[in-house]
Amino acid sequence: MNPPFVALLSLALLSSLPGAAHGNQPDTEVIADAYASPGQRVELADGRALNLRCSGEGEPVVVLEAGGNMDSSTWYRVQPRLAQLTRVCAYDRAGYGFSDEGPYPRDLEADVADLHAFIRASGIPTPVLLVGHSLGSNIVRRAAQLHPGMVAGLVLVDPPEQGPDDLFPEDWRLQVASRVAQREEILGACEGAAEAGDMDTIRQACLRAPPPWMSEPVAAAMTHNKAKPSYWRTLRSELAHNIDLFSAPVDADESYGSIPLVLLAATRQDGVPDEVRAVIGAARRETHARILAASTRSSLVEVADASHDIQLDQPDEVVSAVKRLLGAGTGADAPAGN
């Protein structure tokens, strides 16, 4: 997934893992064919089921929360590495991957409620260590505020900038508004094609070709999942609510208390126009500073040569951050202060 300022302009949707910049990913590291089929279906109290994939042994359990328009497959490079340290579980949010559609709107509160419900329903022992990428970082932050006893630690993978909208040049804001309207028109057409079972339109106008590191069975399964009307309804709702979510700055009163936190920040900002680069950079710094200040045990790690999709470009950086919170390193390595 691109950061929000780019996502607002993006009109192409991927048939696989959203996000195109996987600069450090070796072509030989292919996604496992296990992602072509569901893992464990965890039934919630309302009868819906979410798809869960767990591996490894040990506690605390690490729970992986994907970014916007992503499912558990976005962690395919991270999860096997973490499974060598402890038990790790990734899941598909409602409407994505192999999970059932959820109630609307698909906003932050709905996602946090599902995260809490599925952890309880799955029997995963708490507290858990939550790892969230992009929009997923907002979800796990909110979970830590509402359910602090459930959370042993937080790893935030490139949290998106929040609150820069009013600082953009007027012509940029007008361009964004036009592209958002155009994007909604395309999403509506894709939803209509899905309802009609029009696979030619889905493949040609709505999805990109799968990347070379994805096998045919996985690519076929992901195309099948994204040919469902529920996928497009979910995506449209999520994107609509993301506009409001990311237009507001991080609340100055946001607090996770003493829950330890590591924030991974990408240093490479792909696709940033020169005329808004300074605004976006300032918004990122302010967003990250407020998040770090919300925990008394936080630390910032800048990840060189990585795009927004750090979990794909530099998976070992995510593993290292989790190691710190698991106490696998020395005492000096544990987060303490900002």
NORQUIDA-V639101 format. One line per field, one symbol per residue. psi: psi as a letter, one per 30 degrees, with the letter a starting at -180 (. if undefined). burial: # if it has 24 or more other C-alpha atoms within 12 Angstrom, else .. A space follows every 50 residues. Layout:
psi->???
burial->???
//
This chain:
psi->klleeeeffkfkkkfbjkkfjhegjkffilkkffffllckjjklfgflkk kkjkllklllkkkkjlakhlafffgffeeeeeffeakkkllklkflbgll klllliaeeeeeeeeeeeeeffgkkllljkkkkcefeeeeeeeeeeieff kflkjjjiklkkgfefflkeeeeeeeeeeeeeeeeeeeeeeeeeefgife eeeeffklkllfgkleeeeeeeeeeggkeeeeeeeeeeeefeeeeffklk kfgkkgbgkkkkjkkkfkjkgjkefgeeeeeeeeeeeeeeeeffkfillk jkjkhkafiefeeiefeeeeeeeeffgfaleffkkja.
burial->######################..#.....#...########.#....## #####...#########################.################ ##...##############.##.######################.##.# ###############..#...#...#...#..##.###.#####....#. .##.#######.###..##.#######################.###.## ....############.###.....#..###.#############.#### ###..#####################.......##...
//
